[in-house]
Amino acid sequence: MATISDILRHKNTHSDASARGGTVTVAPDSTIADLASTLTDNHIGAAVVLDRGAVAGIVSERDIVRHLAHGGVLDRPVSEIMTTDVVTCGRDDALEQIAQTMTERRIRHMPVLDDGQLVGIVSIGDVVSSRIRQLEQERTQLEQYVAG
């Protein structure tokens, strides 16, 4: 059974994102303009908001877009638009369960915690890619079994 650790291992060997095991973070008092630059520079769709080392929220491109209609949003702090009810997972959580949670709750990014400390983040794209890799491995094994 695949776990979140499998995704983190794959991301850490195939990612150039900086900070905490490939997880980009921002402070709650960072401006939304700084957040937008951080997301763009790192080619990512969300960042975890850390306050004194603890997860305080998560903020995404969608959060920025939703608030642009209010004007003057780029100078405001990230804390004004971040989601504070953050759904997290652990390294040993089953990939299948996390996929179900992400789908049911319409979550695109989920921080990964280990003993309360941020160790990574998984996206719905990471989950789908992992499942595709699993299916390809299973297909290869079946082909080898049938051929051999």
N, C-alpha and C positions, 0 to 999 in steps of 0.2 A: 504494500500500500504506500502510495506516494504521500510525502508530507511537505509542509512549508519549507523545511530545511533543504529539500531537494531543489526547490526554486531558488532559494538564497544562494546555494552553492553554484548553481548555473549562472545566476546573475553576477556573482562576484568574479567569475572567470571570464565573463563576456561583457562586462560593463566598464565604462570609463567615468561613471558618476563619482564624485568625490564625497567625502565625509562619511560618517558612520556606516561602514560596510556597504557603500553605494547609496546610502539614503541621504538625500539633501534635506537640510533642515533650515528653518528661519526662526527668528525671535518674534514674539508677539508684537513688539514695538517697531518691527521693520515696516517700512512703508509698502503699500501695495505696488508702487512703481518698482521698488527693489525686488519684491517678490516676482513680478512679471519678468524682470531681467534675469533673475535666478532660474526661473522655469525655462526661459528661452535659452539661456547659456548652457543649461544642462540637458536640453531636449527632453524635458519631462512634463507631465501634466499636473503634478501635485507635489506639495512639500509638507512635511510634518512640522508643526509648530512646537518648539521646545521652550519651556520656561524653567530655568534652573535645573536642566537635565531631565525634567519630566514632560511627558506628552501633554500639551495643553490643548491641542487641536490639530486639524488638518485643513489645508486650504488648496484649492485647485483653480485651474483656468476657468472652469465654469463659475466658480464663486466670483471671480473678477468680472466676468461678463455680466452676471446677474446684477451686479452693483454699478456697472458703468452708466446705466440710465439715470442714476441719481446725481451724476456730475461730481467733479472734484474728488473722486474716489482715490485717485492715484497718490495723493498726499496723506491719506488716512492710514492708520496702523492696520496691520494684518488682523489683529485681534478683533476688529470690528466686523470682519467678514468670514472668519474661520468657523468651521464646524467644531463645536466643543464636545459633542456627544460622539466621541470617536470609538468606532468598533475596531478592536484589535484582535490579533491572533498570536499564537505561540509557535515556536519552531516545530514542535511535535504534532501540531494539529494536522488532521487528515486533509489533504488537498481537496478531496471530494466534498467534504463538509464546508470548507471555506468557499469553494465554488458555489455551493448552494446558498450559503449566507449572502455572498456578494450579489448573486442573481436576485434572490428574494428581496433584499433590502436596497437594491439598486446602488450598490457601492462599487466604485471603480478602483479605489486604492485603500489598502488596509495595512497599517503599521504592524510590525512584528516585534513583540516584546519578549524579553527573557529576564525573569526576576524583576519585572517592572522597568527594565532598561530597554531603550530602543535599539534593535539590532538590524533592522531592515524594513523594507516596505515591499508589498506585492501588489501588482495591478491585475485587473481582470485579464489583460493581455498576457501577463506572465502565466496566469492559471491556464488560459487557453493554449498557449505555446507548450506548456508542460504536458498537457493532455495529448496534444498532437504528437509530441516526442514519444509518449507512452504508447500510443496507438501504432506509430511507425515501428517501434521495437517489437510489439506484439505481432504485427504483420510479418516482419522479418523472421521472427522465430517460427511462425506458422509455415512460411514459405520453405524454410530450412527443414522443418519437420516433414512436410509433404514431399520435398525433393530428396530427402535423405532417408 
